[in-house]
Amino acid sequence: MINVIILLLTFGLMEGATWLIHKYVMHGFLWYLHRDHHDHSHTGFLEKNDYFFVIFALPTIALMYFGSLQAFNYLFFIGLGIMLYGMAYFFVHDIFIHQRFKLFTHTQNPYFLALRRAHKQHHKHIGKEEGECFGFLFVPLKYFKMYAKPKNS
């Protein structure tokens, strides 16, 4: 049971880590890797921004490997939580929001519409300054309210 709690807690804490890394690393000293994701200056299917997949996968793999050597201890489940968050990030960010693969194009789900709108607000800023909506799964309430259906009185 404790391993499930560790996994879920890690997954949840990854949202805060993602916000910090996105704002201060990707829009900071590693902007040169993230820039083409905003200005679409890349050619082809991949972007320099895709290197972040490798950067974040390496410590995840290390945690899962070293955690598996000792009867799947807490390190494994921390790594597993990070991996599951990374998978969610890929499916939601790359497939749903940026449509790298044309799937889920006609959703009417208020949460997913708000998520897509918040990300569009993030991308309206071409430069690394003046950004907003650096998170991933937690949508600012103002965007969710745009798509929430009012209840009939």
MDAnalysis code that builds the backbone (N, CA, C; Angstrom):
import MDAnalysis as mda
import numpy as np

u = mda.Universe.empty(459, n_residues=153, atom_resindex=np.repeat(np.arange(153), 3), trajectory=True)
u.add_TopologyAttr("name", ["N", "CA", "C"] * 153)
u.add_TopologyAttr("resid", np.arange(1, 154))
u.add_TopologyAttr("resname", ["MET", "ILE", "ASN", "VAL", "ILE", "ILE", "LEU", "LEU", "LEU", "THR", "PHE", "GLY", "LEU", "MET", "GLU", "GLY", "ALA", "THR", "TRP", "LEU", "ILE", "HIS", "LYS", "TYR", "VAL", "MET", "HIS", "GLY", "PHE", "LEU", "TRP", "TYR", "LEU", "HIS", "ARG", "ASP", "HIS", "HIS", "ASP", "HIS", "SER", "HIS", "THR", "GLY", "PHE", "LEU", "GLU", "LYS", "ASN", "ASP", "TYR", "PHE", "PHE", "VAL", "ILE", "PHE", "ALA", "LEU", "PRO", "THR", "ILE", "ALA", "LEU", "MET", "TYR", "PHE", "GLY", "SER", "LEU", "GLN", "ALA", "PHE", "ASN", "TYR", "LEU", "PHE", "PHE", "ILE", "GLY", "LEU", "GLY", "ILE", "MET", "LEU", "TYR", "GLY", "MET", "ALA", "TYR", "PHE", "PHE", "VAL", "HIS", "ASP", "ILE", "PHE", "ILE", "HIS", "GLN", "ARG", "PHE", "LYS", "LEU", "PHE", "THR", "HIS", "THR", "GLN", "ASN", "PRO", "TYR", "PHE", "LEU", "ALA", "LEU", "ARG", "ARG", "ALA", "HIS", "LYS", "GLN", "HIS", "HIS", "LYS", "HIS", "ILE", "GLY", "LYS", "GLU", "GLU", "GLY", "GLU", "CYS", "PHE", "GLY", "PHE", "LEU", "PHE", "VAL", "PRO", "LEU", "LYS", "TYR", "PHE", "LYS", "MET", "TYR", "ALA", "LYS", "PRO", "LYS", "ASN", "SER"])
u.atoms.positions = np.array([
    [0.824, -1.205, 0.000],
    [0.000, 0.000, 0.000],
    [0.867, 1.269, 0.000],
    [1.966, 1.237, 0.759],
    [2.849, 2.402, 0.828],
    [3.444, 2.707, -0.546],
    [3.698, 1.661, -1.344],
    [4.259, 1.873, -2.684],
    [3.277, 2.595, -3.599],
    [2.001, 2.290, -3.468],
    [0.969, 2.977, -4.258],
    [0.901, 4.447, -3.839],
    [1.002, 4.702, -2.539],
    [0.995, 6.086, -2.041],
    [2.205, 6.844, -2.574],
    [3.379, 6.208, -2.549],
    [4.599, 6.839, -3.080],
    [4.420, 7.162, -4.553],
    [3.889, 6.211, -5.319],
    [3.673, 6.405, -6.747],
    [2.718, 7.573, -7.005],
    [1.575, 7.588, -6.326],
    [0.572, 8.643, -6.529],
    [1.088, 10.005, -6.067],
    [1.797, 10.021, -4.953],
    [2.367, 11.271, -4.448],
    [3.403, 11.820, -5.420],
    [4.239, 10.932, -5.940],
    [5.249, 11.348, -6.927],
    [4.577, 11.911, -8.171],
    [3.566, 11.203, -8.677],
    [2.839, 11.671, -9.859],
    [2.279, 13.071, -9.597],
    [1.661, 13.272, -8.442],
    [1.082, 14.576, -8.110],
    [2.127, 15.666, -7.957],
    [3.244, 15.343, -7.327],
    [4.308, 16.342, -7.129],
    [4.988, 16.719, -8.438],
    [4.880, 15.858, -9.435],
    [5.483, 16.149, -10.730],
    [4.860, 17.380, -11.392],
    [3.620, 17.693, -11.063],
    [3.006, 18.899, -11.632],
    [3.750, 20.141, -11.163],
    [4.058, 20.196, -9.882],
    [4.836, 21.324, -9.359],
    [6.245, 21.351, -9.922],
    [6.864, 20.185, -10.018],
    [8.209, 20.105, -10.599],
    [8.184, 20.544, -12.058],
    [7.153, 20.123, -12.777],
    [7.023, 20.510, -14.186],
    [6.882, 22.013, -14.326],
    [6.066, 22.630, -13.479],
    [5.888, 24.084, -13.527],
    [7.231, 24.779, -13.301],
    [7.959, 24.367, -12.279],
    [9.256, 24.991, -11.959],
    [10.268, 24.782, -13.083],
    [10.362, 23.555, -13.575],
    [11.316, 23.255, -14.645],
    [10.944, 24.000, -15.919],
    [9.668, 24.040, -16.249],
    [9.239, 24.722, -17.464],
    [9.545, 26.218, -17.383],
    [9.214, 26.827, -16.259],
    [9.399, 28.281, -16.120],
    [10.869, 28.678, -15.989],
    [11.627, 27.972, -15.150],
    [12.969, 28.428, -14.809],
    [14.100, 27.722, -15.549],
    [13.851, 26.552, -16.112],
    [14.886, 25.845, -16.863],
    [14.620, 25.962, -18.361],
    [13.418, 25.533, -18.790],
    [13.106, 25.554, -20.217],
    [12.955, 26.980, -20.743],
    [12.425, 27.866, -19.920],
    [12.335, 29.282, -20.306],
    [13.475, 30.070, -19.684],
    [14.479, 29.374, -19.201],
    [15.660, 29.980, -18.599],
    [16.906, 29.570, -19.361],
    [17.850, 28.916, -18.643],
    [19.158, 28.636, -19.231],
    [19.134, 27.563, -20.326],
    [18.062, 26.785, -20.457],
    [17.959, 25.820, -21.560],
    [16.937, 26.250, -22.620],
    [16.719, 27.562, -22.699],
    [15.796, 28.105, -23.695],
    [16.202, 27.698, -25.105],
    [17.507, 27.581, -25.375],
    [17.951, 27.224, -26.725],
    [17.423, 25.854, -27.165],
    [17.093, 24.987, -26.213],
    [16.468, 23.703, -26.567],
    [14.949, 23.818, -26.694],
    [14.364, 24.759, -25.982],
    [12.906, 24.873, -25.929],
    [12.355, 25.877, -26.957],
    [13.208, 26.764, -27.444],
    [12.769, 27.857, -28.331],
    [11.992, 27.364, -29.544],
    [12.494, 26.323, -30.200],
    [11.826, 25.882, -31.433],
    [10.432, 25.320, -31.183],
    [10.133, 25.005, -29.946],
    [8.788, 24.555, -29.609],
    [7.810, 25.728, -29.642],
    [8.319, 26.930, -29.406],
    [7.474, 28.128, -29.408],
    [7.460, 28.835, -30.757],
    [8.606, 28.932, -31.400],
    [8.636, 29.697, -32.655],
    [8.512, 28.810, -33.892],
    [8.411, 27.506, -33.692],
    [8.224, 26.541, -34.778],
    [9.300, 26.670, -35.858],
    [10.534, 26.949, -35.420],
    [11.631, 27.105, -36.370],
    [12.246, 25.771, -36.772],
    [11.812, 24.677, -36.162],
    [12.382, 23.375, -36.499],
    [11.862, 22.903, -37.852],
    [12.647, 22.069, -38.464],
    [12.208, 21.436, -39.701],
    [12.085, 19.947, -39.412],
    [11.081, 19.336, -39.941],
    [10.886, 17.911, -39.712],
    [9.969, 17.636, -38.534],
    [9.900, 16.370, -38.167],
    [8.969, 15.913, -37.139],
    [9.462, 16.229, -35.736],
    [10.759, 16.125, -35.506],
    [11.316, 16.333, -34.169],
    [11.773, 17.770, -33.965],
    [11.810, 18.167, -32.700],
    [12.262, 19.498, -32.291],
    [13.458, 19.329, -31.348],
    [14.253, 20.381, -31.183],
    [15.285, 20.348, -30.140],
    [14.639, 20.123, -28.779],
    [13.444, 20.637, -28.614],
    [12.692, 20.490, -27.376],
    [12.514, 19.015, -26.992],
    [12.542, 18.122, -27.972],
    [12.369, 16.699, -27.700],
    [13.546, 16.105, -26.928],
    [14.669, 16.798, -26.858],
    [15.787, 16.338, -26.029],
    [15.392, 16.275, -24.556],
    [14.411, 17.065, -24.160],
    [13.970, 17.017, -22.762],
    [13.425, 15.638, -22.407],
    [12.891, 14.929, -23.370],
    [12.436, 13.563, -23.127],
    [13.593, 12.715, -22.606],
    [14.737, 12.814, -23.268],
    [15.921, 12.044, -22.864],
    [16.455, 12.555, -21.532],
    [16.517, 13.868, -21.378],
    [17.028, 14.460, -20.138],
    [16.226, 13.975, -18.936],
    [14.905, 13.911, -19.051],
    [14.064, 13.501, -17.933],
    [13.966, 11.978, -17.814],
    [14.175, 11.257, -18.908],
    [14.090, 9.794, -18.863],
    [15.279, 9.175, -18.129],
    [16.453, 9.772, -18.246],
    [17.644, 9.164, -17.646],
    [17.553, 9.007, -16.129],
    [17.212, 10.052, -15.367],
    [17.082, 9.825, -13.918],
    [15.916, 8.892, -13.568],
    [14.879, 8.894, -14.380],
    [13.747, 7.997, -14.152],
    [14.194, 6.545, -14.308],
    [14.920, 6.275, -15.362],
    [15.439, 4.919, -15.590],
    [16.377, 4.515, -14.455],
    [17.233, 5.438, -14.028],
    [18.163, 5.137, -12.934],
    [17.408, 4.814, -11.645],
    [16.392, 5.607, -11.321],
    [15.600, 5.333, -10.122],
    [14.935, 3.960, -10.192],
    [14.359, 3.639, -11.331],
    [13.677, 2.355, -11.462],
    [14.681, 1.197, -11.428],
    [15.828, 1.389, -12.039],
    [16.850, 0.331, -12.036],
    [17.359, 0.074, -10.623],
    [17.839, 1.111, -9.954],
    [18.395, 0.923, -8.617],
    [17.324, 0.508, -7.609],
    [16.109, 0.959, -7.799],
    [15.011, 0.530, -6.942],
    [14.623, -0.918, -7.144],
    [14.842, -1.423, -8.356],
    [14.501, -2.824, -8.625],
    [15.558, -3.781, -8.087],
    [16.753, -3.305, -7.810],
    [17.820, -4.165, -7.291],
    [17.569, -4.584, -5.851],
    [16.764, -3.809, -5.146],
    [16.500, -4.083, -3.729],
    [15.016, -4.375, -3.520],
    [14.546, -5.423, -4.160],
    [13.158, -5.872, -4.002],
    [12.134, -4.774, -4.276],
    [12.379, -3.991, -5.299],
    [11.454, -2.935, -5.704],
    [11.134, -2.003, -4.533],
    [12.165, -1.309, -4.085],
    [11.987, -0.383, -2.957],
    [11.389, 0.940, -3.431],
    [11.358, 1.920, -2.540],
    [10.713, 3.206, -2.812],
    [11.282, 3.919, -4.029],
    [12.573, 3.736, -4.332],
    [13.167, 4.388, -5.506],
    [12.466, 3.938, -6.786],
    [12.149, 2.665, -6.858],
    [11.457, 2.142, -8.034],
    [10.110, 2.831, -8.211],
    [9.375, 2.994, -7.130],
    [8.034, 3.563, -7.233],
    [8.061, 5.075, -7.455],
    [9.110, 5.744, -6.997],
    [9.299, 7.153, -7.359],
    [9.546, 7.239, -8.862],
    [10.449, 6.403, -9.368],
    [10.722, 6.369, -10.811],
    [9.491, 6.014, -11.618],
    [8.698, 5.081, -11.120],
    [7.477, 4.690, -11.816],
    [6.470, 5.839, -11.851],
    [6.346, 6.585, -10.769],
    [5.460, 7.750, -10.740],
    [5.895, 8.808, -11.740],
    [7.215, 9.033, -11.820],
    [7.741, 10.000, -12.794],
    [7.498, 9.501, -14.211],
    [7.698, 8.205, -14.434],
    [7.478, 7.638, -15.764],
    [6.012, 7.768, -16.196],
    [5.098, 7.467, -15.287],
    [3.678, 7.579, -15.622],
    [3.285, 9.026, -15.899],
    [3.857, 9.956, -15.150],
    [3.606, 11.368, -15.425],
    [4.158, 11.730, -16.803],
    [5.337, 11.234, -17.123],
    [5.928, 11.484, -18.442],
    [5.074, 10.931, -19.568],
    [4.485, 9.758, -19.340],
    [3.588, 9.189, -20.349],
    [2.345, 10.053, -20.504],
    [1.787, 10.499, -19.383],
    [0.618, 11.380, -19.442],
    [0.978, 12.664, -20.170],
    [2.151, 13.201, -19.879],
    [2.613, 14.413, -20.538],
    [2.678, 14.200, -22.049],
    [3.272, 13.093, -22.477],
    [3.382, 12.821, -23.909],
    [2.009, 12.725, -24.565],
    [1.111, 11.937, -23.975],
    [-0.208, 11.755, -24.580],
    [-1.004, 13.054, -24.608],
    [-0.980, 13.795, -23.526],
    [-1.781, 15.028, -23.477],
    [-1.101, 16.154, -24.245],
    [0.177, 16.400, -23.999],
    [0.863, 17.533, -24.620],
    [1.144, 17.305, -26.100],
    [1.810, 16.202, -26.422],
    [2.235, 15.993, -27.802],
    [1.125, 15.480, -28.709],
    [0.297, 14.598, -28.198],
    [-0.748, 14.025, -29.051],
    [-2.014, 14.874, -29.019],
    [-2.529, 15.186, -27.828],
    [-3.790, 15.913, -27.743],
    [-3.642, 17.399, -28.051],
    [-2.729, 18.087, -27.381],
    [-2.634, 19.544, -27.535],
    [-1.973, 19.929, -28.850],
    [-0.779, 19.397, -29.108],
    [-0.042, 19.813, -30.309],
    [-0.351, 18.970, -31.542],
    [-1.163, 17.946, -31.394],
    [-1.644, 17.148, -32.522],
    [-0.508, 16.601, -33.399],
    [0.547, 16.106, -32.761],
    [1.597, 15.446, -33.543],
    [1.032, 14.234, -34.274],
    [0.044, 13.636, -33.676],
    [-0.730, 12.581, -34.319],
    [-2.175, 13.058, -34.243],
    [-2.880, 13.011, -35.325],
    [-4.231, 13.583, -35.391],
    [-5.253, 12.681, -34.693],
    [-5.275, 12.782, -33.379],
    [-6.222, 12.023, -32.564],
    [-6.936, 12.986, -31.625],
    [-8.133, 12.647, -31.236],
    [-8.899, 13.430, -30.261],
    [-9.044, 14.895, -30.683],
    [-9.346, 15.103, -31.937],
    [-9.431, 16.467, -32.459],
    [-10.760, 17.146, -32.164],
    [-11.797, 16.385, -31.863],
    [-13.129, 16.974, -31.721],
    [-13.721, 16.794, -30.330],
    [-12.905, 16.865, -29.312],
    [-13.413, 16.674, -27.958],
    [-14.312, 17.837, -27.545],
    [-15.284, 17.532, -26.729],
    [-16.147, 18.565, -26.147],
    [-16.030, 18.560, -24.629],
    [-15.071, 17.804, -24.107],
    [-14.856, 17.717, -22.673],
    [-14.349, 19.056, -22.142],
    [-15.029, 19.667, -21.176],
    [-14.629, 20.989, -20.678],
    [-13.202, 21.039, -20.131],
    [-12.789, 19.986, -19.440],
    [-11.426, 19.967, -18.897],
    [-10.400, 19.988, -20.022],
    [-10.579, 19.139, -21.029],
    [-9.607, 19.073, -22.122],
    [-9.618, 20.341, -22.972],
    [-10.787, 20.940, -23.153],
    [-10.857, 22.212, -23.881],
    [-10.133, 23.316, -23.099],
    [-10.306, 23.336, -21.783],
    [-9.625, 24.326, -20.944],
    [-8.122, 24.094, -20.951],
    [-7.716, 22.841, -20.930],
    [-6.296, 22.500, -20.974],
    [-5.670, 22.986, -22.277],
    [-6.360, 22.745, -23.380],
    [-5.857, 23.184, -24.688],
    [-5.795, 24.716, -24.757],
    [-6.805, 25.399, -24.216],
    [-6.839, 26.869, -24.230],
    [-5.708, 27.455, -23.384],
    [-5.477, 26.892, -22.203],
    [-4.402, 27.385, -21.339],
    [-3.059, 27.216, -22.038],
    [-2.881, 26.114, -22.723],
    [-1.609, 25.892, -23.424],
    [-1.455, 26.849, -24.602],
    [-2.566, 27.154, -25.271],
    [-2.502, 28.158, -26.347],
    [-2.085, 29.516, -25.784],
    [-2.570, 29.853, -24.592],
    [-2.165, 31.107, -23.947],
    [-0.668, 31.099, -23.666],
    [-0.159, 29.945, -23.280],
    [1.279, 29.835, -23.029],
    [2.056, 30.084, -24.316],
    [1.574, 29.543, -25.424],
    [2.287, 29.639, -26.690],
    [2.071, 30.952, -27.432],
    [1.192, 31.799, -26.951],
    [1.024, 33.090, -27.635],
    [2.264, 33.956, -27.441],
    [3.084, 33.629, -26.449],
    [4.339, 34.332, -26.209],
    [5.452, 33.581, -26.937],
    [6.041, 34.220, -27.936],
    [7.081, 33.583, -28.740],
    [8.409, 33.557, -27.982],
    [8.679, 34.589, -27.209],
    [9.932, 34.664, -26.469],
    [9.861, 33.931, -25.152],
    [11.001, 33.914, -24.447],
    [11.037, 33.178, -23.184],
    [10.482, 33.979, -22.020],
    [10.327, 35.284, -22.179],
    [9.761, 36.111, -21.122],
    [8.241, 36.228, -21.278],
    [7.629, 36.782, -20.263],
    [6.188, 37.085, -20.271],
    [5.307, 35.856, -20.482],
    [5.771, 34.707, -20.067],
    [4.978, 33.495, -20.236],
    [3.905, 33.363, -19.172],
    [3.015, 32.443, -19.397],
    [1.967, 32.111, -18.438],
    [1.614, 30.645, -18.631],
    [0.891, 30.082, -17.697],
    [0.421, 28.697, -17.770],
    [1.577, 27.713, -17.999],
    [2.498, 27.660, -17.063],
    [3.652, 26.778, -17.185],
    [3.359, 25.361, -16.722],
    [2.236, 25.144, -16.080],
    [1.885, 23.817, -15.613],
    [1.409, 22.943, -16.747],
    [0.881, 21.788, -16.370],
    [0.505, 20.836, -17.389],
    [-0.899, 20.276, -17.182],
    [-1.138, 19.622, -16.089],
    [-2.445, 18.993, -15.881],
    [-3.420, 19.850, -15.096],
    [-2.905, 20.750, -14.271],
    [-3.780, 21.612, -13.476],
    [-4.042, 22.891, -14.260],
    [-5.272, 23.076, -14.640],
    [-5.663, 24.204, -15.487],
    [-6.103, 25.362, -14.594],
    [-5.594, 26.579, -14.854],
    [-6.108, 27.733, -14.097],
    [-7.630, 27.817, -14.225],
    [-8.268, 28.132, -13.140],
    [-9.729, 28.119, -13.063],
    [-10.388, 28.995, -14.131],
    [-9.765, 30.116, -14.486],
    [-10.383, 31.008, -15.466],
    [-10.584, 30.320, -16.819],
    [-9.701, 29.380, -17.189],
    [-9.868, 28.668, -18.459],
    [-10.923, 27.582, -18.338],
    [-10.961, 26.941, -17.191],
    [-11.967, 25.908, -16.978],
    [-13.365, 26.521, -17.003],
    [-13.509, 27.728, -16.427],
    [-14.815, 28.397, -16.404],
    [-15.304, 28.749, -17.813],
    [-14.375, 28.938, -18.749],
    [-14.757, 29.271, -20.119],
    [-15.559, 28.141, -20.774],
    [-15.292, 26.912, -20.352],
    [-15.885, 25.758, -21.021],
    [-16.855, 24.975, -20.135],
    [-16.936, 25.333, -18.882],
    [-17.865, 24.638, -17.984],
    [-19.292, 24.996, -18.399],
    [-20.125, 24.010, -18.483],
    [-21.515, 24.230, -18.873],
    [-22.304, 24.664, -17.656],
    [-23.054, 25.766, -17.773],
    [-23.853, 26.205, -16.623],
    [-24.981, 25.209, -16.355],
    [-25.260, 25.012, -15.086],
    [-26.349, 24.108, -14.697],
    [-27.679, 24.822, -14.889],
    [-28.675, 24.070, -15.337],
    [-30.012, 24.647, -15.514],
    [-30.639, 24.902, -14.156],
    [-31.243, 26.034, -13.997],
    [-31.881, 26.393, -12.709],
    [-33.235, 25.813, -12.581],
])
